[in-house]
Amino acid sequence: MALPFFLRKEVEVSNQAVNGRSSKSFVDEGRLDAILAAVRPGDLLLVQFAHNDEKIADPTRYTEPWTTYQDYLRLYLDGARSRGARPVLATPVERRRFDADGNAVPTHGDYPAAMRALAQEERVALLDVEALSLALWQRLGVEETKVYFNWTDTEQDNTHFNPPGAIAVARLVARELARTRVLAPRDVVRLRDEIPTSWITWPEATDASDVL
């Protein structure tokens, strides 16, 4: 939702992410097919999954990092390439978790490594959001990171971002898009600017299952 704030207005972003989906369930629900029906030659397809692929107790979503996770990701890569689009893999953003010594710790197991290996094997551009976000949480520390997640008097959510968190992570992604030359540097803007949180507006839910 916040990525367009860091791109020239001529760079159109179509946000097809849906809460609670894994690389598998997104495909099984026909959502990848719908994207591929609309994608055009020269488009970029940014692919980021893992949080829900990790749900081992849910066979509708779970994938194993080095087998089915990579298999499903290849469907996105092959589908984009077959339509003349360029796929880009993005490792999952890190949750907020610290050890007793105040060190930010990774939470995604082998999924980021499996995606990195797949990107190298398939010669696909990689945005290492997992490593970048972990470094950001480490720099901010235990208390300051609460500003970026849904922490309130009644809720301690270390996974989902509030508007400041969404903007911070989108800034990381935009910077990587330019650094890796996935986008031309001139296409990326406002990296040093303060972005008002009021710029984020929440879309109305059209499907009750999409807000779970």
DRENPA-3360 file (N, C-alpha, C; in nm, 2 decimals, always signed):
BEGIN
1 = MALPFFLR = +0.08/-0.12/+0.00/+0.00/+0.00/+0.00/+0.08/+0.13/+0.00 ~ +0.20/+0.12/+0.06/+0.28/+0.24/+0.07/+0.39/+0.25/-0.04 ~ +0.41/+0.15/-0.11/+0.51/+0.15/-0.22/+0.50/+0.26/-0.32 ~ +0.38/+0.29/-0.36/+0.36/+0.40/-0.46/+0.41/+0.54/-0.41 ~ +0.42/+0.56/-0.28/+0.47/+0.69/-0.23/+0.62/+0.71/-0.27 ~ +0.69/+0.60/-0.30/+0.83/+0.61/-0.33/+0.86/+0.59/-0.48 ~ +0.76/+0.59/-0.56/+0.78/+0.57/-0.70/+0.72/+0.69/-0.78 ~ +0.78/+0.72/-0.90/+0.72/+0.83/-0.98/+0.58/+0.79/-1.01;
9 = KEVEVSNQ = +0.49/+0.89/-1.03/+0.35/+0.86/-1.05/+0.33/+0.79/-1.18 ~ +0.42/+0.80/-1.27/+0.41/+0.72/-1.40/+0.43/+0.57/-1.38 ~ +0.48/+0.53/-1.27/+0.50/+0.39/-1.24/+0.38/+0.34/-1.17 ~ +0.30/+0.26/-1.24/+0.17/+0.22/-1.18/+0.19/+0.09/-1.10 ~ +0.13/+0.09/-0.98/+0.14/-0.03/-0.89/+0.00/-0.09/-0.88 ~ -0.01/-0.22/-0.90/-0.13/-0.29/-0.88/-0.11/-0.39/-0.77 ~ -0.17/-0.35/-0.65/-0.15/-0.43/-0.53/-0.25/-0.55/-0.52 ~ -0.20/-0.67/-0.55/-0.28/-0.79/-0.55/-0.26/-0.87/-0.43;
17 = AVNGRSSK = -0.19/-0.82/-0.33/-0.17/-0.90/-0.20/-0.30/-0.92/-0.13 ~ -0.32/-1.03/-0.06/-0.44/-1.06/+0.02/-0.39/-1.12/+0.15 ~ -0.45/-1.08/+0.26/-0.42/-1.13/+0.39/-0.43/-1.28/+0.40 ~ -0.34/-1.34/+0.47/-0.36/-1.48/+0.51/-0.32/-1.58/+0.41 ~ -0.28/-1.54/+0.29/-0.25/-1.64/+0.18/-0.11/-1.68/+0.18 ~ -0.08/-1.81/+0.14/+0.05/-1.86/+0.12/+0.07/-1.87/-0.03 ~ +0.20/-1.90/-0.07/+0.22/-1.92/-0.21/+0.13/-2.03/-0.27 ~ +0.09/-2.13/-0.19/+0.01/-2.23/-0.23/-0.14/-2.19/-0.24;
25 = SFVDEGRL = -0.19/-2.14/-0.13/-0.33/-2.10/-0.13/-0.37/-1.99/-0.23 ~ -0.27/-1.90/-0.25/-0.29/-1.79/-0.35/-0.31/-1.85/-0.49 ~ -0.24/-1.96/-0.52/-0.25/-2.03/-0.65/-0.38/-2.11/-0.65 ~ -0.41/-2.18/-0.54/-0.52/-2.27/-0.54/-0.65/-2.19/-0.55 ~ -0.66/-2.07/-0.50/-0.77/-1.98/-0.51/-0.79/-1.92/-0.65 ~ -0.70/-1.94/-0.74/-0.70/-1.88/-0.87/-0.65/-1.74/-0.88 ~ -0.59/-1.69/-0.77/-0.55/-1.55/-0.77/-0.43/-1.53/-0.87 ~ -0.34/-1.62/-0.87/-0.23/-1.61/-0.97/-0.28/-1.61/-1.11;
33 = DAILAAVR = -0.37/-1.70/-1.14/-0.43/-1.70/-1.28/-0.48/-1.56/-1.32 ~ -0.55/-1.50/-1.22/-0.61/-1.37/-1.25/-0.50/-1.26/-1.28 ~ -0.40/-1.27/-1.20/-0.29/-1.17/-1.22/-0.22/-1.20/-1.36 ~ -0.20/-1.32/-1.39/-0.13/-1.36/-1.52/-0.22/-1.32/-1.64 ~ -0.35/-1.32/-1.62/-0.44/-1.29/-1.73/-0.43/-1.14/-1.76 ~ -0.39/-1.06/-1.66/-0.39/-0.91/-1.67/-0.25/-0.86/-1.70 ~ -0.14/-0.94/-1.67/-0.01/-0.89/-1.68/+0.03/-0.87/-1.83 ~ +0.12/-0.77/-1.85/+0.16/-0.74/-1.99/+0.31/-0.75/-2.01;
41 = PGDLLLVQ = +0.36/-0.76/-2.13/+0.50/-0.76/-2.15/+0.56/-0.64/-2.10 ~ +0.68/-0.66/-2.03/+0.75/-0.54/-1.97/+0.70/-0.51/-1.82 ~ +0.59/-0.57/-1.78/+0.55/-0.55/-1.64/+0.65/-0.62/-1.54 ~ +0.65/-0.58/-1.42/+0.72/-0.64/-1.31/+0.62/-0.72/-1.23 ~ +0.66/-0.84/-1.18/+0.57/-0.91/-1.09/+0.65/-0.94/-0.96 ~ +0.62/-0.86/-0.86/+0.69/-0.88/-0.73/+0.62/-0.99/-0.65 ~ +0.70/-1.09/-0.61/+0.65/-1.20/-0.54/+0.71/-1.22/-0.40 ~ +0.62/-1.21/-0.30/+0.67/-1.22/-0.16/+0.58/-1.31/-0.08;
49 = FAHNDEKI = +0.62/-1.43/-0.03/+0.55/-1.52/+0.05/+0.64/-1.58/+0.15 ~ +0.58/-1.62/+0.26/+0.65/-1.71/+0.36/+0.57/-1.72/+0.49 ~ +0.52/-1.60/+0.54/+0.45/-1.60/+0.67/+0.35/-1.71/+0.68 ~ +0.26/-1.73/+0.58/+0.16/-1.82/+0.59/+0.20/-1.96/+0.53 ~ +0.30/-1.96/+0.45/+0.36/-2.09/+0.41/+0.41/-2.17/+0.53 ~ +0.44/-2.10/+0.64/+0.50/-2.16/+0.76/+0.40/-2.23/+0.85 ~ +0.27/-2.22/+0.82/+0.16/-2.27/+0.90/+0.15/-2.43/+0.88 ~ +0.23/-2.50/+0.95/+0.24/-2.64/+0.93/+0.12/-2.72/+0.96;
57 = ADPTRYTE = +0.04/-2.66/+1.05/-0.09/-2.73/+1.09/-0.20/-2.71/+0.99 ~ -0.18/-2.63/+0.89/-0.29/-2.59/+0.79/-0.24/-2.64/+0.65 ~ -0.29/-2.76/+0.61/-0.25/-2.82/+0.48/-0.29/-2.73/+0.36 ~ -0.39/-2.64/+0.38/-0.43/-2.56/+0.27/-0.33/-2.45/+0.24 ~ -0.24/-2.42/+0.34/-0.14/-2.31/+0.32/+0.00/-2.36/+0.33 ~ +0.03/-2.46/+0.41/+0.17/-2.50/+0.44/+0.24/-2.55/+0.31 ~ +0.37/-2.50/+0.30/+0.46/-2.55/+0.21/+0.59/-2.57/+0.28 ~ +0.67/-2.67/+0.23/+0.80/-2.70/+0.29/+0.91/-2.62/+0.22;
65 = PWTTYQDY = +1.00/-2.55/+0.29/+1.09/-2.45/+0.23/+1.16/-2.50/+0.10 ~ +1.22/-2.61/+0.11/+1.31/-2.66/+0.00/+1.25/-2.74/-0.11 ~ +1.12/-2.76/-0.09/+1.05/-2.84/-0.20/+0.92/-2.77/-0.25 ~ +0.81/-2.78/-0.18/+0.69/-2.72/-0.23/+0.69/-2.57/-0.23 ~ +0.75/-2.51/-0.14/+0.76/-2.36/-0.14/+0.83/-2.32/-0.27 ~ +0.94/-2.37/-0.30/+1.01/-2.34/-0.42/+0.93/-2.38/-0.55 ~ +0.86/-2.49/-0.54/+0.78/-2.54/-0.65/+0.67/-2.43/-0.68 ~ +0.60/-2.39/-0.58/+0.50/-2.29/-0.60/+0.55/-2.16/-0.65;
73 = LRLYLDGA = +0.66/-2.11/-0.59/+0.72/-1.99/-0.64/+0.76/-2.00/-0.79 ~ +0.80/-2.11/-0.83/+0.83/-2.13/-0.98/+0.71/-2.11/-1.07 ~ +0.59/-2.13/-1.01/+0.47/-2.11/-1.09/+0.46/-1.96/-1.12 ~ +0.49/-1.87/-1.02/+0.49/-1.73/-1.04/+0.60/-1.69/-1.14 ~ +0.72/-1.74/-1.12/+0.83/-1.70/-1.21/+0.80/-1.74/-1.36 ~ +0.76/-1.87/-1.37/+0.73/-1.92/-1.51/+0.61/-1.85/-1.57 ~ +0.51/-1.82/-1.49/+0.39/-1.75/-1.55/+0.42/-1.61/-1.59 ~ +0.50/-1.54/-1.52/+0.54/-1.40/-1.56/+0.62/-1.41/-1.68;
81 = RSRGARPV = +0.72/-1.49/-1.68/+0.81/-1.50/-1.80/+0.74/-1.54/-1.93 ~ +0.64/-1.63/-1.91/+0.57/-1.67/-2.03/+0.49/-1.56/-2.10 ~ +0.46/-1.45/-2.02/+0.39/-1.34/-2.07/+0.47/-1.22/-2.10 ~ +0.60/-1.24/-2.09/+0.70/-1.13/-2.12/+0.72/-1.03/-2.01 ~ +0.67/-1.07/-1.89/+0.69/-0.99/-1.77/+0.82/-1.03/-1.70 ~ +0.86/-0.95/-1.61/+0.99/-0.98/-1.53/+0.95/-1.01/-1.39 ~ +0.97/-1.13/-1.34/+0.95/-1.17/-1.20/+1.06/-1.12/-1.11 ~ +1.02/-1.08/-0.99/+1.12/-1.03/-0.89/+1.08/-1.10/-0.76;
89 = LATPVERR = +1.17/-1.17/-0.69/+1.14/-1.23/-0.56/+1.18/-1.14/-0.45 ~ +1.10/-1.14/-0.34/+1.13/-1.06/-0.22/+1.12/-1.15/-0.10 ~ +1.22/-1.16/-0.03/+1.22/-1.24/+0.09/+1.12/-1.18/+0.19 ~ +1.06/-1.26/+0.28/+0.96/-1.20/+0.37/+1.01/-1.10/+0.47 ~ +0.93/-1.00/+0.50/+0.97/-0.90/+0.60/+0.97/-0.97/+0.74 ~ +1.07/-0.93/+0.82/+1.08/-0.99/+0.95/+0.97/-0.94/+1.05 ~ +0.93/-1.04/+1.14/+0.85/-1.00/+1.25/+0.93/-0.93/+1.36 ~ +0.87/-0.87/+1.46/+0.94/-0.81/+1.57/+0.96/-0.91/+1.68;
97 = RFDADGNA = +1.08/-0.96/+1.69/+1.12/-1.05/+1.79/+1.26/-1.02/+1.84 ~ +1.28/-1.01/+1.97/+1.41/-0.99/+2.03/+1.44/-1.09/+2.13 ~ +1.57/-1.12/+2.14/+1.62/-1.21/+2.25/+1.64/-1.14/+2.38 ~ +1.68/-1.21/+2.49/+1.69/-1.15/+2.62/+1.80/-1.04/+2.62 ~ +1.89/-1.04/+2.53/+2.00/-0.94/+2.52/+1.96/-0.82/+2.43 ~ +1.84/-0.82/+2.38/+1.79/-0.71/+2.29/+1.83/-0.72/+2.15 ~ +1.87/-0.84/+2.11/+1.91/-0.86/+1.97/+1.79/-0.90/+1.88 ~ +1.77/-0.84/+1.77/+1.66/-0.88/+1.68/+1.69/-1.02/+1.62;
105 = VPTHGDYP = +1.60/-1.11/+1.63/+1.62/-1.25/+1.58/+1.53/-1.28/+1.47 ~ +1.58/-1.37/+1.37/+1.50/-1.41/+1.26/+1.39/-1.50/+1.30 ~ +1.28/-1.50/+1.23/+1.16/-1.59/+1.26/+1.12/-1.68/+1.15 ~ +1.18/-1.67/+1.03/+1.12/-1.74/+0.92/+1.19/-1.87/+0.88 ~ +1.28/-1.92/+0.97/+1.34/-2.05/+0.94/+1.41/-2.05/+0.81 ~ +1.39/-2.16/+0.73/+1.46/-2.17/+0.60/+1.40/-2.10/+0.49 ~ +1.29/-2.04/+0.50/+1.22/-1.98/+0.39/+1.30/-1.88/+0.32 ~ +1.36/-1.78/+0.39/+1.44/-1.68/+0.32/+1.56/-1.74/+0.24;
113 = AAMRALAQ = +1.62/-1.84/+0.30/+1.73/-1.91/+0.24/+1.69/-1.98/+0.11 ~ +1.57/-2.05/+0.12/+1.52/-2.12/+0.01/+1.48/-2.02/-0.11 ~ +1.43/-1.91/-0.07/+1.40/-1.81/-0.18/+1.53/-1.75/-0.24 ~ +1.63/-1.73/-0.16/+1.76/-1.68/-0.21/+1.82/-1.78/-0.31 ~ +1.81/-1.90/-0.27/+1.87/-2.01/-0.35/+1.79/-2.02/-0.48 ~ +1.66/-2.01/-0.48/+1.58/-2.02/-0.60/+1.61/-1.90/-0.69 ~ +1.62/-1.78/-0.63/+1.65/-1.66/-0.71/+1.79/-1.68/-0.79 ~ +1.88/-1.74/-0.72/+2.01/-1.76/-0.78/+2.00/-1.86/-0.89;
121 = EERVALLD = +1.93/-1.97/-0.86/+1.91/-2.08/-0.96/+1.84/-2.03/-1.08 ~ +1.74/-1.95/-1.06/+1.65/-1.91/-1.17/+1.70/-1.78/-1.23 ~ +1.81/-1.72/-1.18/+1.86/-1.59/-1.22/+1.75/-1.48/-1.22 ~ +1.69/-1.47/-1.11/+1.58/-1.38/-1.09/+1.63/-1.27/-0.99 ~ +1.59/-1.15/-1.01/+1.63/-1.04/-0.92/+1.57/-1.07/-0.78 ~ +1.64/-1.04/-0.68/+1.60/-1.07/-0.54/+1.61/-0.94/-0.46 ~ +1.50/-0.91/-0.39/+1.50/-0.80/-0.29/+1.50/-0.87/-0.15 ~ +1.61/-0.86/-0.08/+1.63/-0.93/+0.05/+1.57/-0.85/+0.16;
129 = VEALSLAL = +1.44/-0.84/+0.16/+1.36/-0.77/+0.26/+1.38/-0.82/+0.40 ~ +1.40/-0.95/+0.41/+1.42/-1.02/+0.54/+1.54/-0.96/+0.61 ~ +1.65/-0.97/+0.54/+1.78/-0.92/+0.59/+1.77/-0.77/+0.62 ~ +1.71/-0.69/+0.53/+1.71/-0.55/+0.55/+1.62/-0.51/+0.67 ~ +1.50/-0.57/+0.68/+1.41/-0.54/+0.79/+1.47/-0.59/+0.93 ~ +1.54/-0.70/+0.93/+1.60/-0.75/+1.05/+1.71/-0.65/+1.10 ~ +1.78/-0.60/+1.00/+1.88/-0.49/+1.04/+1.82/-0.37/+1.09 ~ +1.71/-0.33/+1.03/+1.63/-0.21/+1.07/+1.58/-0.23/+1.22;
137 = WQRLGVEE = +1.52/-0.34/+1.24/+1.47/-0.36/+1.38/+1.59/-0.36/+1.48 ~ +1.70/-0.42/+1.44/+1.82/-0.42/+1.53/+1.86/-0.28/+1.56 ~ +1.86/-0.19/+1.46/+1.91/-0.06/+1.48/+1.81/+0.02/+1.56 ~ +1.68/+0.00/+1.55/+1.58/+0.07/+1.62/+1.57/+0.02/+1.77 ~ +1.58/-0.11/+1.79/+1.58/-0.16/+1.92/+1.44/-0.20/+1.97 ~ +1.44/-0.26/+2.09/+1.31/-0.32/+2.14/+1.20/-0.22/+2.15 ~ +1.22/-0.10/+2.21/+1.11/-0.01/+2.23/+1.07/+0.06/+2.11 ~ +1.17/+0.11/+2.03/+1.13/+0.20/+1.92/+1.06/+0.12/+1.81;
145 = TKVYFNWT = +1.09/-0.01/+1.80/+1.02/-0.09/+1.70/+0.87/-0.10/+1.72 ~ +0.83/-0.09/+1.84/+0.68/-0.09/+1.87/+0.61/+0.01/+1.79 ~ +0.67/+0.12/+1.76/+0.61/+0.23/+1.68/+0.57/+0.18/+1.54 ~ +0.63/+0.08/+1.49/+0.61/+0.03/+1.36/+0.51/-0.08/+1.35 ~ +0.47/-0.14/+1.46/+0.38/-0.26/+1.46/+0.25/-0.22/+1.53 ~ +0.15/-0.31/+1.52/+0.02/-0.28/+1.58/+0.03/-0.30/+1.74 ~ +0.10/-0.22/+1.80/+0.11/-0.22/+1.95/+0.02/-0.11/+2.00 ~ -0.08/-0.16/+2.09/-0.17/-0.06/+2.15/-0.18/-0.11/+2.30;
153 = DTEQDNTH = -0.27/-0.04/+2.37/-0.29/-0.07/+2.51/-0.35/-0.21/+2.53 ~ -0.42/-0.26/+2.42/-0.49/-0.38/+2.43/-0.44/-0.49/+2.34 ~ -0.34/-0.46/+2.25/-0.29/-0.55/+2.15/-0.14/-0.54/+2.14 ~ -0.07/-0.66/+2.13/+0.07/-0.66/+2.11/+0.10/-0.75/+1.99 ~ +0.08/-0.69/+1.87/+0.10/-0.76/+1.74/+0.24/-0.73/+1.69 ~ +0.32/-0.84/+1.68/+0.45/-0.83/+1.63/+0.47/-0.87/+1.49 ~ +0.36/-0.88/+1.42/+0.37/-0.93/+1.28/+0.31/-0.82/+1.18 ~ +0.20/-0.76/+1.22/+0.14/-0.67/+1.12/+0.17/-0.52/+1.15;
161 = FNPPGAIA = +0.20/-0.45/+1.04/+0.24/-0.31/+1.05/+0.13/-0.22/+1.06 ~ +0.15/-0.11/+1.14/+0.07/+0.01/+1.13/+0.12/+0.10/+1.02 ~ +0.06/+0.22/+0.99/+0.11/+0.30/+0.88/+0.25/+0.34/+0.89 ~ +0.31/+0.38/+1.00/+0.46/+0.40/+1.00/+0.54/+0.28/+0.96 ~ +0.50/+0.16/+1.01/+0.57/+0.04/+0.97/+0.56/+0.01/+0.82 ~ +0.44/+0.03/+0.77/+0.42/+0.00/+0.62/+0.51/+0.10/+0.54 ~ +0.52/+0.22/+0.58/+0.60/+0.32/+0.51/+0.75/+0.29/+0.52 ~ +0.79/+0.25/+0.64/+0.93/+0.21/+0.66/+0.97/+0.09/+0.57;
169 = VARLVARE = +0.89/-0.01/+0.57/+0.92/-0.13/+0.49/+0.92/-0.10/+0.34 ~ +0.82/-0.02/+0.30/+0.81/+0.02/+0.16/+0.93/+0.10/+0.11 ~ +0.98/+0.18/+0.20/+1.11/+0.26/+0.17/+1.22/+0.16/+0.15 ~ +1.23/+0.06/+0.23/+1.34/-0.05/+0.21/+1.32/-0.11/+0.07 ~ +1.20/-0.14/+0.03/+1.17/-0.21/-0.09/+1.21/-0.12/-0.21 ~ +1.16/+0.01/-0.20/+1.19/+0.10/-0.31/+1.34/+0.12/-0.33 ~ +1.41/+0.13/-0.21/+1.56/+0.15/-0.22/+1.62/+0.03/-0.29 ~ +1.58/-0.09/-0.26/+1.63/-0.21/-0.32/+1.59/-0.22/-0.47;
177 = LARTRVLA = +1.48/-0.17/-0.51/+1.44/-0.17/-0.65/+1.53/-0.09/-0.73 ~ +1.58/+0.02/-0.67/+1.67/+0.11/-0.74/+1.81/+0.05/-0.73 ~ +1.86/+0.00/-0.62/+1.99/-0.05/-0.60/+2.02/-0.17/-0.69 ~ +1.92/-0.26/-0.71/+1.93/-0.38/-0.79/+1.90/-0.35/-0.94 ~ +1.87/-0.22/-0.97/+1.84/-0.18/-1.11/+1.71/-0.26/-1.16 ~ +1.63/-0.31/-1.07/+1.50/-0.36/-1.12/+1.42/-0.24/-1.18 ~ +1.43/-0.13/-1.11/+1.38/+0.00/-1.16/+1.49/+0.10/-1.18 ~ +1.48/+0.19/-1.28/+1.58/+0.29/-1.30/+1.58/+0.38/-1.17;
185 = PRDVVRLR = +1.69/+0.42/-1.13/+1.70/+0.51/-1.01/+1.61/+0.63/-1.02 ~ +1.58/+0.68/-1.14/+1.50/+0.80/-1.16/+1.35/+0.77/-1.13 ~ +1.32/+0.64/-1.13/+1.18/+0.60/-1.10/+1.15/+0.59/-0.95 ~ +1.25/+0.60/-0.87/+1.24/+0.59/-0.72/+1.25/+0.73/-0.66 ~ +1.16/+0.78/-0.58/+1.16/+0.91/-0.53/+1.13/+0.91/-0.38 ~ +1.16/+1.03/-0.32/+1.12/+1.06/-0.18/+1.19/+0.96/-0.07 ~ +1.30/+0.90/-0.11/+1.36/+0.81/-0.02/+1.40/+0.87/+0.11 ~ +1.44/+1.00/+0.11/+1.48/+1.07/+0.23/+1.37/+1.16/+0.29;
193 = DEIPTSWI = +1.25/+1.16/+0.23/+1.14/+1.24/+0.28/+1.06/+1.18/+0.39 ~ +1.01/+1.26/+0.47/+0.91/+1.22/+0.57/+0.78/+1.20/+0.50 ~ +0.72/+1.08/+0.51/+0.59/+1.05/+0.44/+0.48/+1.06/+0.55 ~ +0.38/+1.14/+0.53/+0.27/+1.15/+0.62/+0.19/+1.02/+0.63 ~ +0.16/+0.97/+0.75/+0.09/+0.85/+0.76/-0.05/+0.86/+0.71 ~ -0.10/+0.99/+0.70/-0.24/+1.01/+0.65/-0.25/+0.98/+0.50 ~ -0.14/+0.96/+0.43/-0.14/+0.92/+0.29/-0.19/+0.77/+0.28 ~ -0.18/+0.69/+0.38/-0.23/+0.56/+0.37/-0.38/+0.55/+0.40;
201 = TWPEATDA = -0.45/+0.50/+0.30/-0.60/+0.48/+0.32/-0.63/+0.33/+0.31 ~ -0.72/+0.28/+0.39/-0.75/+0.14/+0.39/-0.86/+0.11/+0.30 ~ -0.84/+0.01/+0.21/-0.95/-0.02/+0.12/-1.06/-0.09/+0.19 ~ -1.18/-0.08/+0.13/-1.30/-0.15/+0.19/-1.29/-0.29/+0.15 ~ -1.31/-0.38/+0.25/-1.31/-0.52/+0.23/-1.44/-0.57/+0.15 ~ -1.41/-0.64/+0.04/-1.53/-0.69/-0.04/-1.56/-0.83/-0.02 ~ -1.46/-0.90/+0.05/-1.48/-1.04/+0.08/-1.44/-1.07/+0.22 ~ -1.54/-1.12/+0.30/-1.51/-1.14/+0.44/-1.39/-1.22/+0.47;
209 = SDVL = -1.36/-1.32/+0.38/-1.25/-1.40/+0.40/-1.12/-1.33/+0.38 ~ -1.12/-1.21/+0.32/-1.00/-1.14/+0.29/-0.95/-1.06/+0.41 ~ -1.03/-1.05/+0.52/-0.99/-0.97/+0.63/-0.95/-1.06/+0.75 ~ -0.94/-1.19/+0.73/-0.91/-1.28/+0.84/-0.76/-1.28/+0.87;
% end
